[in-house]
């Protein structure tokens, strides 16, 4: 029998500053992978993480 899909899902966080800014240290977009519980946090997740391309701590938002 197949397993039911759990409440924890894998999501990707992407730097919001890299998408809009052209003055960066290097070209590219910072992405992190993490998990979230879809029952406790149904909305999109936002975390402050280090972006190696911007060389600073910026807000990373959940992508589709």
CHARMM internal coordinates of N, CA and C (Angstrom, degrees):
IC EDIT
DIST 1 N 1 CA 1.4364
DIST 1 CA 1 C 1.5362
ANGL 1 N 1 CA 1 C 109.34
DIST 1 C 2 N 1.3050
ANGL 1 CA 1 C 2 N 118.04
DIHE 1 N 1 CA 1 C 2 N 142.49
DIST 2 N 2 CA 1.4606
ANGL 1 C 2 N 2 CA 122.54
DIHE 1 CA 1 C 2 N 2 CA -179.18
DIST 2 CA 2 C 1.5236
ANGL 2 N 2 CA 2 C 110.74
DIHE 1 C 2 N 2 CA 2 C -75.38
DIST 2 C 3 N 1.3455
ANGL 2 CA 2 C 3 N 114.09
DIHE 2 N 2 CA 2 C 3 N 147.72
DIST 3 N 3 CA 1.4656
ANGL 2 C 3 N 3 CA 119.28
DIHE 2 CA 2 C 3 N 3 CA 178.36
DIST 3 CA 3 C 1.5217
ANGL 3 N 3 CA 3 C 110.40
DIHE 2 C 3 N 3 CA 3 C -76.45
DIST 3 C 4 N 1.3136
ANGL 3 CA 3 C 4 N 115.74
DIHE 3 N 3 CA 3 C 4 N 145.42
DIST 4 N 4 CA 1.4661
ANGL 3 C 4 N 4 CA 120.80
DIHE 3 CA 3 C 4 N 4 CA 174.66
DIST 4 CA 4 C 1.5199
ANGL 4 N 4 CA 4 C 108.69
DIHE 3 C 4 N 4 CA 4 C -74.97
DIST 4 C 5 N 1.3099
ANGL 4 CA 4 C 5 N 117.60
DIHE 4 N 4 CA 4 C 5 N 150.76
DIST 5 N 5 CA 1.4521
ANGL 4 C 5 N 5 CA 121.21
DIHE 4 CA 4 C 5 N 5 CA 176.97
DIST 5 CA 5 C 1.5162
ANGL 5 N 5 CA 5 C 109.04
DIHE 4 C 5 N 5 CA 5 C -70.68
DIST 5 C 6 N 1.3244
ANGL 5 CA 5 C 6 N 117.04
DIHE 5 N 5 CA 5 C 6 N 131.47
DIST 6 N 6 CA 1.4525
ANGL 5 C 6 N 6 CA 121.51
DIHE 5 CA 5 C 6 N 6 CA -177.17
DIST 6 CA 6 C 1.5153
ANGL 6 N 6 CA 6 C 112.72
DIHE 5 C 6 N 6 CA 6 C -78.77
DIST 6 C 7 N 1.3143
ANGL 6 CA 6 C 7 N 115.56
DIHE 6 N 6 CA 6 C 7 N -178.72
DIST 7 N 7 CA 1.4604
ANGL 6 C 7 N 7 CA 120.04
DIHE 6 CA 6 C 7 N 7 CA 179.68
DIST 7 CA 7 C 1.5198
ANGL 7 N 7 CA 7 C 111.07
DIHE 6 C 7 N 7 CA 7 C -84.07
DIST 7 C 8 N 1.3360
ANGL 7 CA 7 C 8 N 117.18
DIHE 7 N 7 CA 7 C 8 N -21.45
DIST 8 N 8 CA 1.4619
ANGL 7 C 8 N 8 CA 120.11
DIHE 7 CA 7 C 8 N 8 CA 179.46
DIST 8 CA 8 C 1.5278
ANGL 8 N 8 CA 8 C 109.58
DIHE 7 C 8 N 8 CA 8 C -89.37
DIST 8 C 9 N 1.3405
ANGL 8 CA 8 C 9 N 115.54
DIHE 8 N 8 CA 8 C 9 N 130.43
DIST 9 N 9 CA 1.4584
ANGL 8 C 9 N 9 CA 120.92
DIHE 8 CA 8 C 9 N 9 CA 179.03
DIST 9 CA 9 C 1.5248
ANGL 9 N 9 CA 9 C 109.43
DIHE 8 C 9 N 9 CA 9 C -127.27
DIST 9 C 10 N 1.3209
ANGL 9 CA 9 C 10 N 116.39
DIHE 9 N 9 CA 9 C 10 N 154.42
DIST 10 N 10 CA 1.4631
ANGL 9 C 10 N 10 CA 122.22
DIHE 9 CA 9 C 10 N 10 CA 177.27
DIST 10 CA 10 C 1.5257
ANGL 10 N 10 CA 10 C 108.11
DIHE 9 C 10 N 10 CA 10 C -86.54
DIST 10 C 11 N 1.3398
ANGL 10 CA 10 C 11 N 116.20
DIHE 10 N 10 CA 10 C 11 N 131.51
DIST 11 N 11 CA 1.4645
ANGL 10 C 11 N 11 CA 121.07
DIHE 10 CA 10 C 11 N 11 CA 179.33
DIST 11 CA 11 C 1.5239
ANGL 11 N 11 CA 11 C 109.22
DIHE 10 C 11 N 11 CA 11 C -126.69
DIST 11 C 12 N 1.3337
ANGL 11 CA 11 C 12 N 116.28
DIHE 11 N 11 CA 11 C 12 N 163.79
DIST 12 N 12 CA 1.4478
ANGL 11 C 12 N 12 CA 122.76
DIHE 11 CA 11 C 12 N 12 CA 178.30
DIST 12 CA 12 C 1.5225
ANGL 12 N 12 CA 12 C 108.60
DIHE 11 C 12 N 12 CA 12 C -118.85
DIST 12 C 13 N 1.3304
ANGL 12 CA 12 C 13 N 116.29
DIHE 12 N 12 CA 12 C 13 N 131.93
DIST 13 N 13 CA 1.4543
ANGL 12 C 13 N 13 CA 122.27
DIHE 12 CA 12 C 13 N 13 CA 177.21
DIST 13 CA 13 C 1.5165
ANGL 13 N 13 CA 13 C 108.57
DIHE 12 C 13 N 13 CA 13 C -105.42
DIST 13 C 14 N 1.3450
ANGL 13 CA 13 C 14 N 116.69
DIHE 13 N 13 CA 13 C 14 N 133.41
DIST 14 N 14 CA 1.4553
ANGL 13 C 14 N 14 CA 121.90
DIHE 13 CA 13 C 14 N 14 CA -177.52
DIST 14 CA 14 C 1.5176
ANGL 14 N 14 CA 14 C 110.36
DIHE 13 C 14 N 14 CA 14 C -123.78
DIST 14 C 15 N 1.3155
ANGL 14 CA 14 C 15 N 116.63
DIHE 14 N 14 CA 14 C 15 N 140.61
DIST 15 N 15 CA 1.4739
ANGL 14 C 15 N 15 CA 122.37
DIHE 14 CA 14 C 15 N 15 CA -178.98
DIST 15 CA 15 C 1.5292
ANGL 15 N 15 CA 15 C 110.22
DIHE 14 C 15 N 15 CA 15 C -65.53
DIST 15 C 16 N 1.3332
ANGL 15 CA 15 C 16 N 116.58
DIHE 15 N 15 CA 15 C 16 N 129.68
DIST 16 N 16 CA 1.4673
ANGL 15 C 16 N 16 CA 120.46
DIHE 15 CA 15 C 16 N 16 CA 179.82
DIST 16 CA 16 C 1.5200
ANGL 16 N 16 CA 16 C 111.35
DIHE 15 C 16 N 16 CA 16 C -80.32
DIST 16 C 17 N 1.3182
ANGL 16 CA 16 C 17 N 117.23
DIHE 16 N 16 CA 16 C 17 N -27.25
DIST 17 N 17 CA 1.4579
ANGL 16 C 17 N 17 CA 121.66
DIHE 16 CA 16 C 17 N 17 CA -177.70
DIST 17 CA 17 C 1.5296
ANGL 17 N 17 CA 17 C 111.57
DIHE 16 C 17 N 17 CA 17 C -74.60
DIST 17 C 18 N 1.3158
ANGL 17 CA 17 C 18 N 118.01
DIHE 17 N 17 CA 17 C 18 N -35.59
DIST 18 N 18 CA 1.4704
ANGL 17 C 18 N 18 CA 122.35
DIHE 17 CA 17 C 18 N 18 CA -178.31
DIST 18 CA 18 C 1.5254
ANGL 18 N 18 CA 18 C 112.29
DIHE 17 C 18 N 18 CA 18 C -65.46
DIST 18 C 19 N 1.3132
ANGL 18 CA 18 C 19 N 116.54
DIHE 18 N 18 CA 18 C 19 N -33.93
DIST 19 N 19 CA 1.4695
ANGL 18 C 19 N 19 CA 119.55
DIHE 18 CA 18 C 19 N 19 CA -177.61
DIST 19 CA 19 C 1.5288
ANGL 19 N 19 CA 19 C 112.10
DIHE 18 C 19 N 19 CA 19 C -67.74
DIST 19 C 20 N 1.3324
ANGL 19 CA 19 C 20 N 117.75
DIHE 19 N 19 CA 19 C 20 N -33.38
DIST 20 N 20 CA 1.4594
ANGL 19 C 20 N 20 CA 120.54
DIHE 19 CA 19 C 20 N 20 CA -174.13
DIST 20 CA 20 C 1.5195
ANGL 20 N 20 CA 20 C 113.89
DIHE 19 C 20 N 20 CA 20 C -101.54
DIST 20 C 21 N 1.3191
ANGL 20 CA 20 C 21 N 117.60
DIHE 20 N 20 CA 20 C 21 N -31.46
DIST 21 N 21 CA 1.4624
ANGL 20 C 21 N 21 CA 121.51
DIHE 20 CA 20 C 21 N 21 CA -173.72
DIST 21 CA 21 C 1.5229
ANGL 21 N 21 CA 21 C 111.73
DIHE 20 C 21 N 21 CA 21 C -84.54
DIST 21 C 22 N 1.3321
ANGL 21 CA 21 C 22 N 115.72
DIHE 21 N 21 CA 21 C 22 N 140.78
DIST 22 N 22 CA 1.4643
ANGL 21 C 22 N 22 CA 120.24
DIHE 21 CA 21 C 22 N 22 CA 175.26
DIST 22 CA 22 C 1.5187
ANGL 22 N 22 CA 22 C 111.41
DIHE 21 C 22 N 22 CA 22 C -103.27
DIST 22 C 23 N 1.3344
ANGL 22 CA 22 C 23 N 118.29
DIHE 22 N 22 CA 22 C 23 N -16.57
DIST 23 N 23 CA 1.4671
ANGL 22 C 23 N 23 CA 121.63
DIHE 22 CA 22 C 23 N 23 CA -179.73
DIST 23 CA 23 C 1.5253
ANGL 23 N 23 CA 23 C 109.26
DIHE 22 C 23 N 23 CA 23 C -93.55
DIST 23 C 24 N 1.3447
ANGL 23 CA 23 C 24 N 115.42
DIHE 23 N 23 CA 23 C 24 N 85.54
DIST 24 N 24 CA 1.4511
ANGL 23 C 24 N 24 CA 122.08
DIHE 23 CA 23 C 24 N 24 CA -179.28
DIST 24 CA 24 C 1.5192
ANGL 24 N 24 CA 24 C 109.06
DIHE 23 C 24 N 24 CA 24 C -122.75
DIST 24 C 25 N 1.3291
ANGL 24 CA 24 C 25 N 114.36
DIHE 24 N 24 CA 24 C 25 N 167.32
DIST 25 N 25 CA 1.4598
ANGL 24 C 25 N 25 CA 119.90
DIHE 24 CA 24 C 25 N 25 CA 177.31
DIST 25 CA 25 C 1.5258
ANGL 25 N 25 CA 25 C 110.38
DIHE 24 C 25 N 25 CA 25 C -70.72
DIST 25 C 26 N 1.3404
ANGL 25 CA 25 C 26 N 117.14
DIHE 25 N 25 CA 25 C 26 N -40.50
DIST 26 N 26 CA 1.4578
ANGL 25 C 26 N 26 CA 122.38
DIHE 25 CA 25 C 26 N 26 CA -179.99
DIST 26 CA 26 C 1.5273
ANGL 26 N 26 CA 26 C 108.99
DIHE 25 C 26 N 26 CA 26 C -143.88
DIST 26 C 27 N 1.3369
ANGL 26 CA 26 C 27 N 115.83
DIHE 26 N 26 CA 26 C 27 N 161.75
DIST 27 N 27 CA 1.4634
ANGL 26 C 27 N 27 CA 119.59
DIHE 26 CA 26 C 27 N 27 CA 178.82
DIST 27 CA 27 C 1.5166
ANGL 27 N 27 CA 27 C 110.59
DIHE 26 C 27 N 27 CA 27 C -80.27
DIST 27 C 28 N 1.3230
ANGL 27 CA 27 C 28 N 116.32
DIHE 27 N 27 CA 27 C 28 N 143.23
DIST 28 N 28 CA 1.4550
ANGL 27 C 28 N 28 CA 121.56
DIHE 27 CA 27 C 28 N 28 CA 178.03
DIST 28 CA 28 C 1.5093
ANGL 28 N 28 CA 28 C 111.79
DIHE 27 C 28 N 28 CA 28 C 136.36
DIST 28 C 29 N 1.3401
ANGL 28 CA 28 C 29 N 115.79
DIHE 28 N 28 CA 28 C 29 N 176.05
DIST 29 N 29 CA 1.4623
ANGL 28 C 29 N 29 CA 122.59
DIHE 28 CA 28 C 29 N 29 CA 179.56
DIST 29 CA 29 C 1.5217
ANGL 29 N 29 CA 29 C 107.87
DIHE 28 C 29 N 29 CA 29 C -128.74
DIST 29 C 30 N 1.3215
ANGL 29 CA 29 C 30 N 116.18
DIHE 29 N 29 CA 29 C 30 N 130.46
DIST 30 N 30 CA 1.4565
ANGL 29 C 30 N 30 CA 121.35
DIHE 29 CA 29 C 30 N 30 CA -179.70
DIST 30 CA 30 C 1.5178
ANGL 30 N 30 CA 30 C 110.21
DIHE 29 C 30 N 30 CA 30 C -77.67
DIST 30 C 31 N 1.3545
ANGL 30 CA 30 C 31 N 116.66
DIHE 30 N 30 CA 30 C 31 N 132.50
DIST 31 N 31 CA 1.4659
ANGL 30 C 31 N 31 CA 121.85
DIHE 30 CA 30 C 31 N 31 CA 177.97
DIST 31 CA 31 C 1.5146
ANGL 31 N 31 CA 31 C 109.74
DIHE 30 C 31 N 31 CA 31 C -133.75
DIST 31 C 32 N 1.3210
ANGL 31 CA 31 C 32 N 116.13
DIHE 31 N 31 CA 31 C 32 N 138.00
DIST 32 N 32 CA 1.4551
ANGL 31 C 32 N 32 CA 123.68
DIHE 31 CA 31 C 32 N 32 CA 175.40
DIST 32 CA 32 C 1.5234
ANGL 32 N 32 CA 32 C 108.57
DIHE 31 C 32 N 32 CA 32 C -121.11
DIST 32 C 33 N 1.3308
ANGL 32 CA 32 C 33 N 117.01
DIHE 32 N 32 CA 32 C 33 N 152.27
DIST 33 N 33 CA 1.4580
ANGL 32 C 33 N 33 CA 122.74
DIHE 32 CA 32 C 33 N 33 CA 176.40
DIST 33 CA 33 C 1.5103
ANGL 33 N 33 CA 33 C 108.26
DIHE 32 C 33 N 33 CA 33 C -115.86
DIST 33 C 34 N 1.3363
ANGL 33 CA 33 C 34 N 117.19
DIHE 33 N 33 CA 33 C 34 N 134.18
DIST 34 N 34 CA 1.4542
ANGL 33 C 34 N 34 CA 122.35
DIHE 33 CA 33 C 34 N 34 CA 178.86
DIST 34 CA 34 C 1.5247
ANGL 34 N 34 CA 34 C 108.79
DIHE 33 C 34 N 34 CA 34 C -150.85
DIST 34 C 35 N 1.3164
ANGL 34 CA 34 C 35 N 116.03
DIHE 34 N 34 CA 34 C 35 N -179.45
DIST 35 N 35 CA 1.4596
ANGL 34 C 35 N 35 CA 120.96
DIHE 34 CA 34 C 35 N 35 CA 178.83
DIST 35 CA 35 C 1.5231
ANGL 35 N 35 CA 35 C 109.34
DIHE 34 C 35 N 35 CA 35 C -120.66
DIST 35 C 36 N 1.3385
ANGL 35 CA 35 C 36 N 115.89
DIHE 35 N 35 CA 35 C 36 N 152.93
DIST 36 N 36 CA 1.4565
ANGL 35 C 36 N 36 CA 120.28
DIHE 35 CA 35 C 36 N 36 CA 175.00
DIST 36 CA 36 C 1.5160
ANGL 36 N 36 CA 36 C 109.05
DIHE 35 C 36 N 36 CA 36 C -142.76
DIST 36 C 37 N 1.3210
ANGL 36 CA 36 C 37 N 115.28
DIHE 36 N 36 CA 36 C 37 N 156.95
DIST 37 N 37 CA 1.4527
ANGL 36 C 37 N 37 CA 122.20
DIHE 36 CA 36 C 37 N 37 CA 176.54
DIST 37 CA 37 C 1.5212
ANGL 37 N 37 CA 37 C 107.00
DIHE 36 C 37 N 37 CA 37 C -92.15
DIST 37 C 38 N 1.3255
ANGL 37 CA 37 C 38 N 116.39
DIHE 37 N 37 CA 37 C 38 N 116.41
DIST 38 N 38 CA 1.4730
ANGL 37 C 38 N 38 CA 119.13
DIHE 37 CA 37 C 38 N 38 CA -174.24
DIST 38 CA 38 C 1.5281
ANGL 38 N 38 CA 38 C 113.13
DIHE 37 C 38 N 38 CA 38 C -71.08
DIST 38 C 39 N 1.3309
ANGL 38 CA 38 C 39 N 118.24
DIHE 38 N 38 CA 38 C 39 N -20.38
DIST 39 N 39 CA 1.4682
ANGL 38 C 39 N 39 CA 120.57
DIHE 38 CA 38 C 39 N 39 CA 177.15
DIST 39 CA 39 C 1.5230
ANGL 39 N 39 CA 39 C 111.53
DIHE 38 C 39 N 39 CA 39 C -75.86
DIST 39 C 40 N 1.3307
ANGL 39 CA 39 C 40 N 117.56
DIHE 39 N 39 CA 39 C 40 N -40.45
DIST 40 N 40 CA 1.4668
ANGL 39 C 40 N 40 CA 120.99
DIHE 39 CA 39 C 40 N 40 CA -178.00
DIST 40 CA 40 C 1.5215
ANGL 40 N 40 CA 40 C 112.74
DIHE 39 C 40 N 40 CA 40 C -79.71
DIST 40 C 41 N 1.3272
ANGL 40 CA 40 C 41 N 118.13
DIHE 40 N 40 CA 40 C 41 N -34.79
DIST 41 N 41 CA 1.4632
ANGL 40 C 41 N 41 CA 122.03
DIHE 40 CA 40 C 41 N 41 CA -178.51
DIST 41 CA 41 C 1.5247
ANGL 41 N 41 CA 41 C 109.92
DIHE 40 C 41 N 41 CA 41 C -129.23
DIST 41 C 42 N 1.3318
ANGL 41 CA 41 C 42 N 117.80
DIHE 41 N 41 CA 41 C 42 N 81.23
DIST 42 N 42 CA 1.4612
ANGL 41 C 42 N 42 CA 119.62
DIHE 41 CA 41 C 42 N 42 CA -179.98
DIST 42 CA 42 C 1.5317
ANGL 42 N 42 CA 42 C 112.77
DIHE 41 C 42 N 42 CA 42 C -73.62
DIST 42 C 43 N 1.3302
ANGL 42 CA 42 C 43 N 117.96
DIHE 42 N 42 CA 42 C 43 N -22.09
DIST 43 N 43 CA 1.4661
ANGL 42 C 43 N 43 CA 120.52
DIHE 42 CA 42 C 43 N 43 CA 179.80
DIST 43 CA 43 C 1.5284
ANGL 43 N 43 CA 43 C 109.92
DIHE 42 C 43 N 43 CA 43 C -81.63
DIST 43 C 44 N 1.3225
ANGL 43 CA 43 C 44 N 116.20
DIHE 43 N 43 CA 43 C 44 N 173.33
DIST 44 N 44 CA 1.4653
ANGL 43 C 44 N 44 CA 121.22
DIHE 43 CA 43 C 44 N 44 CA -178.94
DIST 44 CA 44 C 1.5222
ANGL 44 N 44 CA 44 C 110.48
DIHE 43 C 44 N 44 CA 44 C -71.77
DIST 44 C 45 N 1.3194
ANGL 44 CA 44 C 45 N 115.37
DIHE 44 N 44 CA 44 C 45 N 140.74
DIST 45 N 45 CA 1.4483
ANGL 44 C 45 N 45 CA 122.55
DIHE 44 CA 44 C 45 N 45 CA -175.52
DIST 45 CA 45 C 1.5265
ANGL 45 N 45 CA 45 C 110.59
DIHE 44 C 45 N 45 CA 45 C -87.31
DIST 45 C 46 N 1.3381
ANGL 45 CA 45 C 46 N 117.56
DIHE 45 N 45 CA 45 C 46 N 141.99
DIST 46 N 46 CA 1.4670
ANGL 45 C 46 N 46 CA 123.88
DIHE 45 CA 45 C 46 N 46 CA 175.36
DIST 46 CA 46 C 1.5137
ANGL 46 N 46 CA 46 C 108.28
DIHE 45 C 46 N 46 CA 46 C -129.44
DIST 46 C 47 N 1.3210
ANGL 46 CA 46 C 47 N 117.01
DIHE 46 N 46 CA 46 C 47 N 129.86
DIST 47 N 47 CA 1.4558
ANGL 46 C 47 N 47 CA 122.45
DIHE 46 CA 46 C 47 N 47 CA 178.21
DIST 47 CA 47 C 1.5111
ANGL 47 N 47 CA 47 C 108.96
DIHE 46 C 47 N 47 CA 47 C -136.13
DIST 47 C 48 N 1.3303
ANGL 47 CA 47 C 48 N 116.19
DIHE 47 N 47 CA 47 C 48 N 149.48
DIST 48 N 48 CA 1.4510
ANGL 47 C 48 N 48 CA 121.63
DIHE 47 CA 47 C 48 N 48 CA 175.65
DIST 48 CA 48 C 1.5259
ANGL 48 N 48 CA 48 C 107.05
DIHE 47 C 48 N 48 CA 48 C -93.72
DIST 48 C 49 N 1.3403
ANGL 48 CA 48 C 49 N 116.93
DIHE 48 N 48 CA 48 C 49 N 112.85
DIST 49 N 49 CA 1.4599
ANGL 48 C 49 N 49 CA 122.97
DIHE 48 CA 48 C 49 N 49 CA -175.92
DIST 49 CA 49 C 1.5248
ANGL 49 N 49 CA 49 C 109.19
DIHE 48 C 49 N 49 CA 49 C -129.33
DIST 49 C 50 N 1.3328
ANGL 49 CA 49 C 50 N 115.82
DIHE 49 N 49 CA 49 C 50 N 164.57
DIST 50 N 50 CA 1.4630
ANGL 49 C 50 N 50 CA 120.80
DIHE 49 CA 49 C 50 N 50 CA 177.99
DIST 50 CA 50 C 1.5164
ANGL 50 N 50 CA 50 C 110.12
DIHE 49 C 50 N 50 CA 50 C -81.01
DIST 50 C 51 N 1.3180
ANGL 50 CA 50 C 51 N 116.00
DIHE 50 N 50 CA 50 C 51 N 130.37
DIST 51 N 51 CA 1.4616
ANGL 50 C 51 N 51 CA 122.39
DIHE 50 CA 50 C 51 N 51 CA 176.81
DIST 51 CA 51 C 1.5286
ANGL 51 N 51 CA 51 C 108.33
DIHE 50 C 51 N 51 CA 51 C -107.13
DIST 51 C 52 N 1.3334
ANGL 51 CA 51 C 52 N 118.04
DIHE 51 N 51 CA 51 C 52 N 115.03
DIST 52 N 52 CA 1.4645
ANGL 51 C 52 N 52 CA 119.76
DIHE 51 CA 51 C 52 N 52 CA -179.61
DIST 52 CA 52 C 1.5340
ANGL 52 N 52 CA 52 C 113.34
DIHE 51 C 52 N 52 CA 52 C -69.08
DIST 52 C 53 N 1.3295
ANGL 52 CA 52 C 53 N 117.88
DIHE 52 N 52 CA 52 C 53 N -21.37
DIST 53 N 53 CA 1.4566
ANGL 52 C 53 N 53 CA 121.05
DIHE 52 CA 52 C 53 N 53 CA 179.52
DIST 53 CA 53 C 1.5264
ANGL 53 N 53 CA 53 C 111.71
DIHE 52 C 53 N 53 CA 53 C -79.42
DIST 53 C 54 N 1.3354
ANGL 53 CA 53 C 54 N 116.98
DIHE 53 N 53 CA 53 C 54 N -36.85
DIST 54 N 54 CA 1.4736
ANGL 53 C 54 N 54 CA 121.40
DIHE 53 CA 53 C 54 N 54 CA 176.84
DIST 54 CA 54 C 1.5246
ANGL 54 N 54 CA 54 C 111.05
DIHE 53 C 54 N 54 CA 54 C -87.43
DIST 54 C 55 N 1.3424
ANGL 54 CA 54 C 55 N 116.41
DIHE 54 N 54 CA 54 C 55 N -17.79
DIST 55 N 55 CA 1.4579
ANGL 54 C 55 N 55 CA 123.65
DIHE 54 CA 54 C 55 N 55 CA -178.32
DIST 55 CA 55 C 1.5311
ANGL 55 N 55 CA 55 C 111.63
DIHE 54 C 55 N 55 CA 55 C 62.22
DIST 55 C 56 N 1.3326
ANGL 55 CA 55 C 56 N 116.72
DIHE 55 N 55 CA 55 C 56 N 38.92
DIST 56 N 56 CA 1.4686
ANGL 55 C 56 N 56 CA 121.33
DIHE 55 CA 55 C 56 N 56 CA 177.91
DIST 56 CA 56 C 1.5235
ANGL 56 N 56 CA 56 C 109.07
DIHE 55 C 56 N 56 CA 56 C -160.52
DIST 56 C 57 N 1.3281
ANGL 56 CA 56 C 57 N 115.74
DIHE 56 N 56 CA 56 C 57 N 170.78
DIST 57 N 57 CA 1.4626
ANGL 56 C 57 N 57 CA 121.49
DIHE 56 CA 56 C 57 N 57 CA 176.29
DIST 57 CA 57 C 1.5255
ANGL 57 N 57 CA 57 C 108.34
DIHE 56 C 57 N 57 CA 57 C -84.11
DIST 57 C 58 N 1.3329
ANGL 57 CA 57 C 58 N 116.79
DIHE 57 N 57 CA 57 C 58 N 122.64
DIST 58 N 58 CA 1.4624
ANGL 57 C 58 N 58 CA 121.87
DIHE 57 CA 57 C 58 N 58 CA -178.77
DIST 58 CA 58 C 1.5310
ANGL 58 N 58 CA 58 C 108.92
DIHE 57 C 58 N 58 CA 58 C -131.95
DIST 58 C 59 N 1.3203
ANGL 58 CA 58 C 59 N 115.34
DIHE 58 N 58 CA 58 C 59 N 169.31
DIST 59 N 59 CA 1.4642
ANGL 58 C 59 N 59 CA 120.78
DIHE 58 CA 58 C 59 N 59 CA 178.51
DIST 59 CA 59 C 1.5254
ANGL 59 N 59 CA 59 C 109.07
DIHE 58 C 59 N 59 CA 59 C -79.38
DIST 59 C 60 N 1.3296
ANGL 59 CA 59 C 60 N 115.86
DIHE 59 N 59 CA 59 C 60 N 129.66
DIST 60 N 60 CA 1.4573
ANGL 59 C 60 N 60 CA 123.20
DIHE 59 CA 59 C 60 N 60 CA 175.84
DIST 60 CA 60 C 1.5189
ANGL 60 N 60 CA 60 C 107.56
DIHE 59 C 60 N 60 CA 60 C -111.62
DIST 60 C 61 N 1.3393
ANGL 60 CA 60 C 61 N 117.34
DIHE 60 N 60 CA 60 C 61 N 128.76
DIST 61 N 61 CA 1.4667
ANGL 60 C 61 N 61 CA 121.85
DIHE 60 CA 60 C 61 N 61 CA -178.86
DIST 61 CA 61 C 1.5181
ANGL 61 N 61 CA 61 C 110.09
DIHE 60 C 61 N 61 CA 61 C -111.46
DIST 61 C 62 N 1.3096
ANGL 61 CA 61 C 62 N 114.59
DIHE 61 N 61 CA 61 C 62 N 155.86
DIST 62 N 62 CA 1.4614
ANGL 61 C 62 N 62 CA 121.76
DIHE 61 CA 61 C 62 N 62 CA 178.57
DIST 62 CA 62 C 1.5211
ANGL 62 N 62 CA 62 C 110.06
DIHE 61 C 62 N 62 CA 62 C -70.82
DIST 62 C 63 N 1.3347
ANGL 62 CA 62 C 63 N 115.83
DIHE 62 N 62 CA 62 C 63 N 134.84
DIST 63 N 63 CA 1.4587
ANGL 62 C 63 N 63 CA 120.50
DIHE 62 CA 62 C 63 N 63 CA 176.70
DIST 63 CA 63 C 1.5189
ANGL 63 N 63 CA 63 C 109.53
DIHE 62 C 63 N 63 CA 63 C -99.78
DIST 63 C 64 N 1.3110
ANGL 63 CA 63 C 64 N 117.78
DIHE 63 N 63 CA 63 C 64 N 170.16
DIST 64 N 64 CA 1.4686
ANGL 63 C 64 N 64 CA 121.24
DIHE 63 CA 63 C 64 N 64 CA -179.76
DIST 64 CA 64 C 1.5018
ANGL 64 N 64 CA 64 C 111.21
DIHE 63 C 64 N 64 CA 64 C -72.08
END
COOR INIT
IC SEED 1 N 1 CA 1 C
IC BUILD
